[in-house]
Amino acid sequence: MILNRAEAYAHMKNESEALNDINVIRTRAGLSGDALMSSSNMKGRGYSSVLDAVLDERRLELYYEGFRITDLLRNQRDIDRRFPSRTVSEVIRYTDPRIQYQIPTSETSVSGIPANER
């Protein structure tokens, strides 16, 4: 819930409250001092905005819980799949039609709704 609030603060351009929420999470994890986020050290860590910092903190805190794709799409960010693996290495634009959930065939055959383009 704290990260949801931090994201809302970031969208409302309330930088200090968003960073305070990030630091609540970091303090709970046992980090202190230079490890805490501030507006002065945010750029040095590679974040161009507070929203980037919040999304990265969500990535770290909610790892393997399946929220990353929806976080990126909700914030109109591309999905970066460039990492060493056996899958295709690519960056998927958030506007790519492959991201749409497909309408089941059982629904399109009965209702006449056309299937989503891929």
MOPAC internal coordinates of N, CA, C and O (Angstrom, degrees):
PM7 1SCF
backbone

  N    0.0000 0     0.00 0     0.00 0    0    0    0
  C    1.4467 1     0.00 0     0.00 0    1    0    0
  C    1.5266 1   110.61 1     0.00 0    2    1    0
  O    1.2310 1   121.03 1   145.93 1    3    2    1
  N    1.3216 1   115.63 1   -34.07 1    3    2    1
  C    1.4699 1   119.02 1  -179.70 1    5    3    2
  C    1.5233 1   110.28 1   -65.44 1    6    5    3
  O    1.2310 1   120.33 1   140.63 1    7    6    5
  N    1.3228 1   116.97 1   -39.37 1    7    6    5
  C    1.4622 1   119.86 1   178.80 1    9    7    6
  C    1.5215 1   111.70 1   -70.41 1   10    9    7
  O    1.2310 1   119.99 1   147.32 1   11   10    9
  N    1.3221 1   117.63 1   -32.68 1   11   10    9
  C    1.4681 1   120.13 1   174.19 1   13   11   10
  C    1.5218 1   110.13 1   -63.15 1   14   13   11
  O    1.2310 1   120.81 1   137.08 1   15   14   13
  N    1.3261 1   116.06 1   -42.92 1   15   14   13
  C    1.4616 1   120.03 1   178.85 1   17   15   14
  C    1.5279 1   110.61 1   -66.28 1   18   17   15
  O    1.2310 1   120.16 1   140.70 1   19   18   17
  N    1.3308 1   117.30 1   -39.30 1   19   18   17
  C    1.4641 1   121.04 1   178.24 1   21   19   18
  C    1.5247 1   110.68 1   -61.77 1   22   21   19
  O    1.2310 1   120.47 1   139.94 1   23   22   21
  N    1.3176 1   116.70 1   -40.06 1   23   22   21
  C    1.4687 1   120.04 1   177.81 1   25   23   22
  C    1.5243 1   110.86 1   -66.02 1   26   25   23
  O    1.2310 1   120.38 1   140.00 1   27   26   25
  N    1.3210 1   116.87 1   -40.00 1   27   26   25
  C    1.4676 1   120.23 1   177.20 1   29   27   26
  C    1.5236 1   110.65 1   -63.42 1   30   29   27
  O    1.2310 1   120.09 1   136.30 1   31   30   29
  N    1.3289 1   117.44 1   -43.70 1   31   30   29
  C    1.4656 1   120.62 1   176.42 1   33   31   30
  C    1.5261 1   111.16 1   -61.19 1   34   33   31
  O    1.2310 1   120.08 1   140.76 1   35   34   33
  N    1.3180 1   117.45 1   -39.24 1   35   34   33
  C    1.4664 1   120.61 1   179.51 1   37   35   34
  C    1.5258 1   110.78 1   -64.35 1   38   37   35
  O    1.2310 1   120.29 1   140.84 1   39   38   37
  N    1.3292 1   117.06 1   -39.16 1   39   38   37
  C    1.4673 1   120.36 1   177.52 1   41   39   38
  C    1.5253 1   111.73 1   -69.08 1   42   41   39
  O    1.2310 1   120.60 1   149.85 1   43   42   41
  N    1.3346 1   116.47 1   -30.15 1   43   42   41
  C    1.4706 1   120.49 1   179.01 1   45   43   42
  C    1.5223 1   112.07 1   -85.14 1   46   45   43
  O    1.2310 1   120.28 1  -175.13 1   47   46   45
  N    1.3492 1   117.06 1     4.87 1   47   46   45
  C    1.4690 1   123.82 1  -179.81 1   49   47   46
  C    1.5275 1   112.39 1    64.22 1   50   49   47
  O    1.2310 1   120.04 1  -152.92 1   51   50   49
  N    1.3232 1   117.52 1    27.08 1   51   50   49
  C    1.4593 1   122.81 1   176.45 1   53   51   50
  C    1.5307 1   107.51 1   -97.15 1   54   53   51
  O    1.2310 1   121.36 1  -101.52 1   55   54   53
  N    1.3281 1   115.01 1    78.48 1   55   54   53
  C    1.4581 1   122.21 1  -171.80 1   57   55   54
  C    1.5259 1   113.37 1   -60.80 1   58   57   55
  O    1.2310 1   120.33 1   136.39 1   59   58   57
  N    1.3174 1   116.97 1   -43.61 1   59   58   57
  C    1.4658 1   119.40 1  -175.20 1   61   59   58
  C    1.5324 1   111.86 1   -65.41 1   62   61   59
  O    1.2310 1   119.58 1   139.05 1   63   62   61
  N    1.3173 1   118.41 1   -40.95 1   63   62   61
  C    1.4685 1   121.12 1   179.15 1   65   63   62
  C    1.5263 1   110.97 1   -68.04 1   66   65   63
  O    1.2310 1   120.05 1   141.84 1   67   66   65
  N    1.3337 1   117.50 1   -38.16 1   67   66   65
  C    1.4625 1   120.63 1   178.23 1   69   67   66
  C    1.5261 1   110.36 1   -64.07 1   70   69   67
  O    1.2310 1   120.38 1   136.78 1   71   70   69
  N    1.3160 1   116.88 1   -43.22 1   71   70   69
  C    1.4636 1   120.55 1   179.03 1   73   71   70
  C    1.5297 1   111.41 1   -67.56 1   74   73   71
  O    1.2310 1   120.27 1   144.82 1   75   74   73
  N    1.3289 1   117.09 1   -35.18 1   75   74   73
  C    1.4730 1   120.08 1   175.60 1   77   75   74
  C    1.5264 1   111.16 1   -61.41 1   78   77   75
  O    1.2310 1   120.67 1   138.64 1   79   78   77
  N    1.3391 1   116.33 1   -41.36 1   79   78   77
  C    1.4623 1   119.85 1   178.66 1   81   79   78
  C    1.5246 1   111.28 1   -66.59 1   82   81   79
  O    1.2310 1   120.11 1   140.61 1   83   82   81
  N    1.3320 1   117.39 1   -39.39 1   83   82   81
  C    1.4642 1   120.11 1   176.36 1   85   83   82
  C    1.5278 1   109.64 1   -60.81 1   86   85   83
  O    1.2310 1   120.81 1   138.22 1   87   86   85
  N    1.3292 1   116.06 1   -41.78 1   87   86   85
  C    1.4620 1   119.91 1  -178.19 1   89   87   86
  C    1.5262 1   112.83 1   -69.74 1   90   89   87
  O    1.2310 1   120.00 1   152.82 1   91   90   89
  N    1.3150 1   117.61 1   -27.18 1   91   90   89
  C    1.4739 1   120.25 1   173.60 1   93   91   90
  C    1.5258 1   109.01 1   -61.61 1   94   93   91
  O    1.2310 1   120.53 1   135.07 1   95   94   93
  N    1.3232 1   116.60 1   -44.93 1   95   94   93
  C    1.4652 1   121.24 1   179.28 1   97   95   94
  C    1.5208 1   110.37 1   -65.40 1   98   97   95
  O    1.2310 1   120.31 1   135.93 1   99   98   97
  N    1.3254 1   117.01 1   -44.07 1   99   98   97
  C    1.4676 1   120.65 1  -178.39 1  101   99   98
  C    1.5367 1   111.32 1   -66.93 1  102  101   99
  O    1.2310 1   119.90 1   142.29 1  103  102  101
  N    1.3233 1   117.79 1   -37.71 1  103  102  101
  C    1.4629 1   120.64 1   177.86 1  105  103  102
  C    1.5213 1   110.64 1   -66.09 1  106  105  103
  O    1.2310 1   120.34 1   139.10 1  107  106  105
  N    1.3402 1   116.95 1   -40.90 1  107  106  105
  C    1.4638 1   120.98 1   177.22 1  109  107  106
  C    1.5221 1   111.14 1   -60.81 1  110  109  107
  O    1.2310 1   120.73 1   148.50 1  111  110  109
  N    1.3466 1   116.20 1   -31.50 1  111  110  109
  C    1.4655 1   120.60 1   179.53 1  113  111  110
  C    1.5260 1   112.52 1   -80.33 1  114  113  111
  O    1.2310 1   120.55 1   178.86 1  115  114  113
  N    1.3370 1   116.55 1    -1.14 1  115  114  113
  C    1.4580 1   120.22 1   177.19 1  117  115  114
  C    1.5136 1   114.77 1    93.85 1  118  117  115
  O    1.2310 1   119.87 1  -170.23 1  119  118  117
  N    1.3272 1   117.86 1     9.77 1  119  118  117
  C    1.4542 1   121.17 1   179.07 1  121  119  118
  C    1.5228 1   109.81 1   -89.04 1  122  121  119
  O    1.2310 1   120.89 1   -29.01 1  123  122  121
  N    1.3128 1   115.90 1   150.99 1  123  122  121
  C    1.4672 1   120.14 1   178.08 1  125  123  122
  C    1.5165 1   109.27 1  -154.93 1  126  125  123
  O    1.2310 1   120.70 1    -5.07 1  127  126  125
  N    1.3105 1   116.27 1   174.93 1  127  126  125
  C    1.4642 1   122.05 1   175.68 1  129  127  126
  C    1.5174 1   113.33 1    63.36 1  130  129  127
  O    1.2310 1   120.55 1    57.32 1  131  130  129
  N    1.3277 1   116.55 1  -122.68 1  131  130  129
  C    1.4620 1   121.76 1  -177.01 1  133  131  130
  C    1.5210 1   113.17 1   -69.38 1  134  133  131
  O    1.2310 1   120.14 1   162.87 1  135  134  133
  N    1.3058 1   117.33 1   -17.13 1  135  134  133
  C    1.4638 1   120.25 1  -179.62 1  137  135  134
  C    1.5298 1   111.88 1   -75.33 1  138  137  135
  O    1.2310 1   120.17 1   162.69 1  139  138  137
  N    1.3276 1   117.29 1   -17.31 1  139  138  137
  C    1.4644 1   119.96 1   178.36 1  141  139  138
  C    1.5183 1   109.63 1   -76.47 1  142  141  139
  O    1.2310 1   120.94 1   -29.20 1  143  142  141
  N    1.3025 1   115.81 1   150.80 1  143  142  141
  C    1.4567 1   122.53 1  -175.31 1  145  143  142
  C    1.5187 1   110.35 1   -89.51 1  146  145  143
  O    1.2310 1   120.90 1   -43.74 1  147  146  145
  N    1.3154 1   115.88 1   136.26 1  147  146  145
  C    1.4629 1   121.30 1   173.91 1  149  147  146
  C    1.5224 1   108.49 1  -141.00 1  150  149  147
  O    1.2310 1   120.53 1   -14.80 1  151  150  149
  N    1.3163 1   116.58 1   165.20 1  151  150  149
  C    1.4607 1   119.36 1  -179.21 1  153  151  150
  C    1.5239 1   111.55 1   -65.89 1  154  153  151
  O    1.2310 1   119.97 1   155.76 1  155  154  153
  N    1.3318 1   117.66 1   -24.24 1  155  154  153
  C    1.4675 1   119.84 1  -179.81 1  157  155  154
  C    1.5259 1   113.02 1   -79.20 1  158  157  155
  O    1.2310 1   119.32 1   148.05 1  159  158  157
  N    1.3410 1   118.91 1   -31.95 1  159  158  157
  C    1.4590 1   119.66 1  -179.27 1  161  159  158
  C    1.5245 1   113.36 1  -101.43 1  162  161  159
  O    1.2310 1   119.97 1  -178.33 1  163  162  161
  N    1.3172 1   117.66 1     1.67 1  163  162  161
  C    1.4605 1   121.48 1  -178.11 1  165  163  162
  C    1.5268 1   111.39 1   -67.52 1  166  165  163
  O    1.2310 1   119.53 1   135.66 1  167  166  165
  N    1.3127 1   118.50 1   -44.34 1  167  166  165
  C    1.4724 1   122.02 1  -178.68 1  169  167  166
  C    1.5246 1   110.76 1   -65.53 1  170  169  167
  O    1.2310 1   120.12 1   142.85 1  171  170  169
  N    1.3329 1   117.38 1   -37.15 1  171  170  169
  C    1.4538 1   121.47 1   179.17 1  173  171  170
  C    1.5155 1   113.56 1   -66.40 1  174  173  171
  O    1.2310 1   120.20 1   159.50 1  175  174  173
  N    1.2999 1   117.22 1   -20.50 1  175  174  173
  C    1.4711 1   121.94 1   178.28 1  177  175  174
  C    1.5211 1   112.10 1   -90.92 1  178  177  175
  O    1.2310 1   120.49 1  -178.45 1  179  178  177
  N    1.3265 1   116.67 1     1.55 1  179  178  177
  C    1.4596 1   120.55 1   175.67 1  181  179  178
  C    1.5096 1   115.43 1    94.69 1  182  181  179
  O    1.2310 1   119.73 1  -168.74 1  183  182  181
  N    1.3237 1   118.12 1    11.26 1  183  182  181
  C    1.4609 1   121.03 1   179.50 1  185  183  182
  C    1.5253 1   109.29 1   -96.25 1  186  185  183
  O    1.2310 1   120.62 1   -52.87 1  187  186  185
  N    1.3166 1   116.42 1   127.13 1  187  186  185
  C    1.4589 1   119.71 1   179.11 1  189  187  186
  C    1.5300 1   111.99 1   -88.52 1  190  189  187
  O    1.2310 1   120.17 1   164.28 1  191  190  189
  N    1.3216 1   117.28 1   -15.72 1  191  190  189
  C    1.4588 1   121.07 1   178.47 1  193  191  190
  C    1.5235 1   109.56 1  -150.00 1  194  193  191
  O    1.2310 1   121.06 1   -13.61 1  195  194  193
  N    1.3116 1   115.58 1   166.39 1  195  194  193
  C    1.4658 1   120.25 1   177.22 1  197  195  194
  C    1.5253 1   109.85 1   -65.64 1  198  197  195
  O    1.2310 1   120.41 1   144.58 1  199  198  197
  N    1.3183 1   116.81 1   -35.42 1  199  198  197
  C    1.4661 1   119.91 1   178.81 1  201  199  198
  C    1.5298 1   110.61 1   -61.19 1  202  201  199
  O    1.2310 1   119.88 1   140.76 1  203  202  201
  N    1.3241 1   117.84 1   -39.24 1  203  202  201
  C    1.4643 1   120.18 1   176.38 1  205  203  202
  C    1.5288 1   110.91 1   -60.66 1  206  205  203
  O    1.2310 1   120.61 1   138.12 1  207  206  205
  N    1.3183 1   116.43 1   -41.88 1  207  206  205
  C    1.4680 1   120.46 1   179.75 1  209  207  206
  C    1.5321 1   110.62 1   -65.15 1  210  209  207
  O    1.2310 1   120.30 1   138.37 1  211  210  209
  N    1.3228 1   117.02 1   -41.63 1  211  210  209
  C    1.4693 1   121.07 1   179.69 1  213  211  210
  C    1.5270 1   110.52 1   -65.11 1  214  213  211
  O    1.2310 1   120.36 1   135.77 1  215  214  213
  N    1.3362 1   116.92 1   -44.23 1  215  214  213
  C    1.4638 1   119.80 1  -179.65 1  217  215  214
  C    1.5264 1   111.33 1   -65.33 1  218  217  215
  O    1.2310 1   120.35 1   143.95 1  219  218  217
  N    1.3229 1   116.94 1   -36.05 1  219  218  217
  C    1.4578 1   119.15 1   177.33 1  221  219  218
  C    1.5257 1   111.13 1   -69.39 1  222  221  219
  O    1.2310 1   120.46 1   143.01 1  223  222  221
  N    1.3197 1   116.72 1   -36.99 1  223  222  221
  C    1.4705 1   119.61 1   176.73 1  225  223  222
  C    1.5251 1   110.61 1   -65.94 1  226  225  223
  O    1.2310 1   120.30 1   142.27 1  227  226  225
  N    1.3371 1   117.04 1   -37.73 1  227  226  225
  C    1.4701 1   120.45 1   174.81 1  229  227  226
  C    1.5213 1   110.22 1   -63.14 1  230  229  227
  O    1.2310 1   120.61 1   140.32 1  231  230  229
  N    1.3366 1   116.44 1   -39.68 1  231  230  229
  C    1.4664 1   120.67 1   178.59 1  233  231  230
  C    1.5225 1   110.50 1   -60.67 1  234  233  231
  O    1.2310 1   120.41 1   135.85 1  235  234  233
  N    1.3097 1   116.83 1   -44.15 1  235  234  233
  C    1.4602 1   120.84 1  -179.02 1  237  235  234
  C    1.5269 1   112.32 1   -70.33 1  238  237  235
  O    1.2310 1   120.50 1   135.59 1  239  238  237
  N    1.3069 1   116.64 1   -44.41 1  239  238  237
  C    1.4652 1   121.22 1  -174.20 1  241  239  238
  C    1.5343 1   112.39 1   -74.40 1  242  241  239
  O    1.2310 1   120.34 1   144.44 1  243  242  241
  N    1.3218 1   116.95 1   -35.56 1  243  242  241
  C    1.4676 1   121.07 1  -175.34 1  245  243  242
  C    1.5204 1   112.00 1  -106.62 1  246  245  243
  O    1.2310 1   120.53 1  -149.90 1  247  246  245
  N    1.3208 1   116.59 1    30.10 1  247  246  245
  C    1.4614 1   122.81 1  -178.89 1  249  247  246
  C    1.5316 1   110.65 1   -56.97 1  250  249  247
  O    1.2310 1   120.51 1   -45.63 1  251  250  249
  N    1.3178 1   116.62 1   134.37 1  251  250  249
  C    1.4691 1   124.90 1   179.16 1  253  251  250
  C    1.5273 1   113.68 1    66.70 1  254  253  251
  O    1.2310 1   119.59 1  -161.26 1  255  254  253
  N    1.3109 1   118.38 1    18.74 1  255  254  253
  C    1.4641 1   119.22 1   176.21 1  257  255  254
  C    1.5247 1   112.07 1  -103.68 1  258  257  255
  O    1.2310 1   119.95 1   176.34 1  259  258  257
  N    1.3304 1   117.69 1    -3.66 1  259  258  257
  C    1.4571 1   121.18 1   172.55 1  261  259  258
  C    1.5104 1   116.04 1    86.53 1  262  261  259
  O    1.2310 1   119.38 1  -162.35 1  263  262  261
  N    1.3263 1   118.78 1    17.65 1  263  262  261
  C    1.4562 1   120.68 1  -177.79 1  265  263  262
  C    1.5253 1   113.73 1   -96.59 1  266  265  263
  O    1.2310 1   119.44 1   167.85 1  267  266  265
  N    1.3214 1   118.67 1   -12.15 1  267  266  265
  C    1.4613 1   121.43 1  -170.53 1  269  267  266
  C    1.5249 1   112.52 1   -60.56 1  270  269  267
  O    1.2310 1   119.57 1   133.38 1  271  270  269
  N    1.3127 1   118.43 1   -46.62 1  271  270  269
  C    1.4659 1   121.14 1  -177.34 1  273  271  270
  C    1.5252 1   110.71 1   -62.76 1  274  273  271
  O    1.2310 1   119.92 1   134.68 1  275  274  273
  N    1.3212 1   117.76 1   -45.32 1  275  274  273
  C    1.4648 1   119.57 1  -179.95 1  277  275  274
  C    1.5236 1   111.14 1   -68.09 1  278  277  275
  O    1.2310 1   119.76 1   145.99 1  279  278  277
  N    1.3488 1   118.06 1   -34.01 1  279  278  277
  C    1.4649 1   120.10 1   175.37 1  281  279  278
  C    1.5199 1   110.70 1   -61.87 1  282  281  279
  O    1.2310 1   120.36 1   136.16 1  283  282  281
  N    1.3313 1   116.92 1   -43.84 1  283  282  281
  C    1.4619 1   120.71 1  -179.46 1  285  283  282
  C    1.5209 1   111.67 1   -66.87 1  286  285  283
  O    1.2310 1   120.44 1   133.75 1  287  286  285
  N    1.3135 1   116.77 1   -46.25 1  287  286  285
  C    1.4637 1   119.88 1  -178.15 1  289  287  286
  C    1.5212 1   111.89 1   -67.23 1  290  289  287
  O    1.2310 1   120.29 1   140.85 1  291  290  289
  N    1.3181 1   117.05 1   -39.15 1  291  290  289
  C    1.4684 1   120.65 1   178.77 1  293  291  290
  C    1.5233 1   111.40 1   -61.40 1  294  293  291
  O    1.2310 1   120.38 1   147.86 1  295  294  293
  N    1.3279 1   116.88 1   -32.14 1  295  294  293
  C    1.4590 1   121.76 1  -178.67 1  297  295  294
  C    1.5240 1   112.82 1  -101.37 1  298  297  295
  O    1.2310 1   120.68 1  -164.06 1  299  298  297
  N    1.3235 1   116.31 1    15.94 1  299  298  297
  C    1.4612 1   124.01 1   177.15 1  301  299  298
  C    1.5276 1   111.56 1    52.41 1  302  301  299
  O    1.2310 1   121.10 1  -127.23 1  303  302  301
  N    1.3300 1   115.49 1    52.77 1  303  302  301
  C    1.4620 1   123.11 1   176.89 1  305  303  302
  C    1.5193 1   108.20 1  -114.90 1  306  305  303
  O    1.2310 1   120.92 1   -34.37 1  307  306  305
  N    1.3232 1   115.85 1   145.63 1  307  306  305
  C    1.4558 1   120.77 1   177.56 1  309  307  306
  C    1.5303 1   110.51 1   -71.91 1  310  309  307
  O    1.2310 1   121.04 1   -27.01 1  311  310  309
  N    1.3212 1   115.61 1   152.99 1  311  310  309
  C    1.4568 1   122.14 1   178.36 1  313  311  310
  C    1.5216 1   107.14 1   -94.02 1  314  313  311
  O    1.2310 1   120.58 1   -66.58 1  315  314  313
  N    1.3127 1   116.49 1   113.42 1  315  314  313
  C    1.4576 1   121.99 1  -177.61 1  317  315  314
  C    1.5210 1   108.66 1   -93.95 1  318  317  315
  O    1.2310 1   120.92 1   -70.42 1  319  318  317
  N    1.3183 1   115.85 1   109.58 1  319  318  317
  C    1.4701 1   120.78 1  -179.09 1  321  319  318
  C    1.5215 1   110.38 1  -111.09 1  322  321  319
  O    1.2310 1   120.68 1  -148.35 1  323  322  321
  N    1.3387 1   116.30 1    31.65 1  323  322  321
  C    1.4656 1   120.38 1   178.08 1  325  323  322
  C    1.5197 1   109.16 1   -91.60 1  326  325  323
  O    1.2310 1   121.17 1   -90.04 1  327  326  325
  N    1.3069 1   115.38 1    89.96 1  327  326  325
  C    1.4513 1   121.58 1   176.46 1  329  327  326
  C    1.5247 1   107.29 1  -148.83 1  330  329  327
  O    1.2310 1   119.96 1   -25.30 1  331  330  329
  N    1.3200 1   117.67 1   154.70 1  331  330  329
  C    1.4666 1   119.51 1  -176.53 1  333  331  330
  C    1.5278 1   111.57 1   -69.45 1  334  333  331
  O    1.2310 1   121.28 1   -62.50 1  335  334  333
  N    1.3032 1   115.16 1   117.50 1  335  334  333
  C    1.4648 1   121.37 1   176.54 1  337  335  334
  C    1.5165 1   108.04 1  -166.68 1  338  337  335
  O    1.2310 1   120.71 1     4.61 1  339  338  337
  N    1.3115 1   116.25 1  -175.39 1  339  338  337
  C    1.4626 1   119.84 1   178.48 1  341  339  338
  C    1.5264 1   111.87 1   -88.92 1  342  341  339
  O    1.2310 1   119.84 1   175.14 1  343  342  341
  N    1.3079 1   117.92 1    -4.86 1  343  342  341
  C    1.4599 1   120.65 1   178.74 1  345  343  342
  C    1.5203 1   109.94 1   -84.80 1  346  345  343
  O    1.2310 1   120.91 1    -9.94 1  347  346  345
  N    1.3047 1   115.86 1   170.06 1  347  346  345
  C    1.4547 1   121.51 1   179.75 1  349  347  346
  C    1.5243 1   109.12 1   -68.38 1  350  349  347
  O    1.2310 1   120.70 1   -48.05 1  351  350  349
  N    1.3151 1   116.26 1   131.95 1  351  350  349
  C    1.4619 1   121.54 1   178.72 1  353  351  350
  C    1.5224 1   107.98 1   -90.71 1  354  353  351
  O    1.2310 1   120.16 1   -64.13 1  355  354  353
  N    1.3372 1   117.30 1   115.87 1  355  354  353
  C    1.4649 1   120.56 1  -175.45 1  357  355  354
  C    1.5163 1   111.10 1  -157.72 1  358  357  355
  O    1.2310 1   121.48 1   -14.84 1  359  358  357
  N    1.3197 1   114.77 1   165.16 1  359  358  357
  C    1.4568 1   122.07 1   170.68 1  361  359  358
  C    1.5175 1   106.18 1  -112.64 1  362  361  359
  O    1.2310 1   120.60 1   -60.13 1  363  362  361
  N    1.3208 1   116.45 1   119.87 1  363  362  361
  C    1.4625 1   121.38 1  -178.52 1  365  363  362
  C    1.5192 1   108.11 1   -98.35 1  366  365  363
  O    1.2310 1   120.75 1   -59.55 1  367  366  365
  N    1.3124 1   116.17 1   120.45 1  367  366  365
  C    1.4653 1   121.01 1   178.40 1  369  367  366
  C    1.5270 1   109.52 1   -65.76 1  370  369  367
  O    1.2310 1   120.75 1   -33.39 1  371  370  369
  N    1.3226 1   116.17 1   146.61 1  371  370  369
  C    1.4657 1   119.21 1  -178.64 1  373  371  370
  C    1.5215 1   111.90 1   -68.39 1  374  373  371
  O    1.2310 1   119.84 1   167.09 1  375  374  373
  N    1.3333 1   117.91 1   -12.91 1  375  374  373
  C    1.4624 1   121.86 1   178.15 1  377  375  374
  C    1.5257 1   112.34 1   -96.34 1  378  377  375
  O    1.2310 1   119.96 1  -178.22 1  379  378  377
  N    1.3163 1   117.67 1     1.78 1  379  378  377
  C    1.4631 1   122.31 1  -177.16 1  381  379  378
  C    1.5297 1   110.04 1   -63.75 1  382  381  379
  O    1.2310 1   119.47 1   -47.90 1  383  382  381
  N    1.3418 1   118.63 1   132.10 1  383  382  381
  C    1.4703 1   119.80 1  -178.90 1  385  383  382
  C    1.5249 1   113.97 1   -66.67 1  386  385  383
  O    1.2310 1   119.29 1   164.44 1  387  386  385
  N    1.3375 1   118.95 1   -15.56 1  387  386  385
  C    1.4646 1   120.76 1   178.02 1  389  387  386
  C    1.5232 1   111.96 1   -66.82 1  390  389  387
  O    1.2310 1   119.84 1   162.48 1  391  390  389
  N    1.3143 1   117.90 1   -17.52 1  391  390  389
  C    1.4539 1   121.62 1  -176.51 1  393  391  390
  C    1.5260 1   111.95 1   -79.13 1  394  393  391
  O    1.2310 1   120.32 1   156.35 1  395  394  393
  N    1.3202 1   117.00 1   -23.65 1  395  394  393
  C    1.4580 1   120.14 1  -178.21 1  397  395  394
  C    1.5189 1   111.24 1   -61.57 1  398  397  395
  O    1.2310 1   121.21 1   -39.26 1  399  398  397
  N    1.3158 1   115.30 1   140.74 1  399  398  397
  C    1.4570 1   119.40 1   173.38 1  401  399  398
  C    1.5251 1   108.21 1   -71.95 1  402  401  399
  O    1.2310 1   120.56 1   -44.83 1  403  402  401
  N    1.2960 1   116.53 1   135.17 1  403  402  401
  C    1.4521 1   120.98 1  -177.62 1  405  403  402
  C    1.5255 1   110.84 1   -79.32 1  406  405  403
  O    1.2310 1   121.20 1   -38.43 1  407  406  405
  N    1.3220 1   115.31 1   141.57 1  407  406  405
  C    1.4581 1   120.96 1   174.81 1  409  407  406
  C    1.5280 1   106.74 1   -77.63 1  410  409  407
  O    1.2310 1   119.80 1   -50.28 1  411  410  409
  N    1.3285 1   117.99 1   129.72 1  411  410  409
  C    1.4716 1   119.75 1  -177.63 1  413  411  410
  C    1.5270 1   112.25 1   -59.09 1  414  413  411
  O    1.2310 1   120.62 1   -34.13 1  415  414  413
  N    1.3304 1   116.41 1   145.87 1  415  414  413
  C    1.4655 1   122.26 1  -179.96 1  417  415  414
  C    1.5278 1   111.04 1   -59.94 1  418  417  415
  O    1.2310 1   120.45 1   144.80 1  419  418  417
  N    1.3235 1   116.75 1   -35.20 1  419  418  417
  C    1.4713 1   119.42 1   179.07 1  421  419  418
  C    1.5305 1   111.07 1   -62.24 1  422  421  419
  O    1.2310 1   120.14 1   150.22 1  423  422  421
  N    1.3182 1   117.34 1   -29.78 1  423  422  421
  C    1.4644 1   120.91 1   178.97 1  425  423  422
  C    1.5251 1   111.29 1   -81.62 1  426  425  423
  O    1.2310 1   119.90 1   137.52 1  427  426  425
  N    1.3286 1   117.79 1   -42.48 1  427  426  425
  C    1.4739 1   119.89 1  -178.49 1  429  427  426
  C    1.5221 1   111.94 1   -69.07 1  430  429  427
  O    1.2310 1   119.78 1   148.42 1  431  430  429
  N    1.3284 1   118.02 1   -31.58 1  431  430  429
  C    1.4681 1   119.69 1  -179.13 1  433  431  430
  C    1.5251 1   112.09 1   -73.85 1  434  433  431
  O    1.2310 1   119.49 1   151.26 1  435  434  433
  N    1.3107 1   118.57 1   -28.74 1  435  434  433
  C    1.4654 1   122.07 1  -178.33 1  437  435  434
  C    1.5244 1   111.91 1   -88.99 1  438  437  435
  O    1.2310 1   120.36 1   137.01 1  439  438  437
  N    1.3317 1   116.92 1   -42.99 1  439  438  437
  C    1.4583 1   120.29 1  -171.95 1  441  439  438
  C    1.5200 1   113.84 1   -91.60 1  442  441  439
  O    1.2310 1   119.99 1   162.91 1  443  442  441
  N    1.3223 1   117.62 1   -17.09 1  443  442  441
  C    1.4590 1   119.75 1  -177.89 1  445  443  442
  C    1.5102 1   113.84 1    83.05 1  446  445  443
  O    1.2310 1   120.12 1  -176.09 1  447  446  445
  N    1.3370 1   117.38 1     3.91 1  447  446  445
  C    1.4648 1   121.21 1   177.00 1  449  447  446
  C    1.5246 1   107.88 1   -69.72 1  450  449  447
  O    1.2310 1   119.59 1   -48.86 1  451  450  449
  N    1.3363 1   118.39 1   131.14 1  451  450  449
  C    1.4641 1   118.53 1   178.59 1  453  451  450
  C    1.5200 1   111.03 1   -71.02 1  454  453  451
  O    1.2310 1   121.04 1   -30.07 1  455  454  453
  N    1.3231 1   115.62 1   149.93 1  455  454  453
  C    1.4684 1   120.81 1   178.44 1  457  455  454
  C    1.5282 1   109.74 1   -69.79 1  458  457  455
  O    1.2310 1   120.72 1   -26.42 1  459  458  457
  N    1.3207 1   116.22 1   153.58 1  459  458  457
  C    1.4628 1   120.62 1   176.29 1  461  459  458
  C    1.5171 1   109.91 1   -64.70 1  462  461  459
  O    1.2310 1   121.15 1   -35.88 1  463  462  461
  N    1.3231 1   115.41 1   144.12 1  463  462  461
  C    1.4722 1   119.74 1   177.83 1  465  463  462
  C    1.5091 1   109.44 1   -71.43 1  466  465  463
  O    1.2310 1   120.98 1   -32.98 1  467  466  465
  N    1.2887 1   115.72 1   147.02 1  467  466  465
  C    1.4774 1   121.04 1   174.70 1  469  467  466
  C    1.4756 1   109.04 1  -127.06 1  470  469  467
  O    1.2310 1   120.10 1   180.00 1  471  470  469

